Amino acid sequence: MSAGTARINVRNRDSGVVQVGFAEKRIADALMIQQIGDEIGKVVDGEQKPRLLLSFRNVDFLSSAALSMLIGVNTRVKAKGGKLRLAEIKPDIYQMFKITKLHSLFEIFDTVEEATKGF
């Protein structure tokens, strides 16, 4: 499966998990966030019961609007009976998740390998 744009990279893992990585280091611009949300939405729509893993390895900054987009993705995945996991979040960004208490909403893992296990 290919997203067809440079905003995200989509990879189907052997475990049946769809891994999404971000091409952008800073996810802050409103139009960019909408495009990323739309692209991830297409990935979710293409799966019967999505098992989605978002890797933040390349991301250095997320705006609060990006966090809102992630909440929407989570809602969309759960509505289809799927699971969403996040991995490889840098400490500064993780602090945003803690401050906003979103670390309790999302399943967050240090590595992609840890996140993939037991999906």
N, C-alpha and C positions, 0 to 999 in steps of 0.2 A: 504494500500500500504506500502510495506517495502522496504527500500533501500538495505537491505541485507549486510550492512557493518557498521562498528563503526564510520565512518567519519561523517555521517549525520544521523539525526533522522527525519523520515517523518511521519506526522500525518494529516489525513483528518479531517477538522473541519466541524461541522454541517452546516456551512454557504456555503459549497462548496469550501472553500479556502484550498489549500494544504499548510500546515505549515512545514517548514524545519528548524531544529535546528542543531547546530554544536556540535559535540562531543569534538572537539579540542579546547583548550584554546588559543593556538598560531597557527595561520594560516599563516605560513611563508615559509615552505619548498616547493620547486618547484614541487616535485612529489606529495606531499599531496594536493597542490592547484589543480593540474591537476586531481587527483582522485576525489576531491570534485566537481570540475567543471563537470566532466564526470557523477558523480552520480546525480547532480542537473539536468544536461542535460537529463538524462533518465526520471526523474520526469516530466520535461517539455514535452518531447516527448510523454509521456503517457497520456497527457491531450489534449483535443480538443482545448480549448481556456483557457490556464492556468491562474489561479488566484493563484499566488505564493507569500507566505509570508515567508521571511527569518528572523528568530529570532537570534539575536547575544547575547542573554542572557549569554551564557557561554564563549564568546570570549573576551580575554584580549588584543590580539594583532593581527593586520592584516598587511601583507606586501603590498608593492605597486603592486606586482604580483597578490596578492589576489584581489585587487581593479580592476585590469584588467580583471580577471576572472569574477567578478561581472558585469562588463560592457558587457562582452560576454553573460552572462546569461540574462541580460536585453534585449539585442538585439534579442536573441533567443525567449524569451517570447513575445516580441512585434511583431516579425515576424509571430507568430501564433495568433495574435489578442488578446493576453492576457495582464495581468497586473502583475507587480512585486512591492512588497512593502517590506521595511526593518523596523525592530523594535528592540527595546531594545539594542540599540548601546550605549556603554559606552562613557562618555565624551571625553576621550583621543582618541578613535577611531573616534568619530564624528569630532574631530578637523582635522583629516586626510581628511575626506570627504569635510570639508570646505576649507582647504588649496588647495586641488586639484579641487575645485569647483564641485565635484561630488554630493554634497548635493542638487544641482539644477537639477541633472539628475534623481535622485532616489526620490521616495516618502518615507520619513522617519518618523516614529512614535515612541513615547516614549514607548508605550505598545502594546502587541499583540492585546488586545481588541480594542484599538483605530484604529489600522491598519486594523482589520477585518471589522469594521463598514463601510458601504457604498462601499464595494469592488465592 
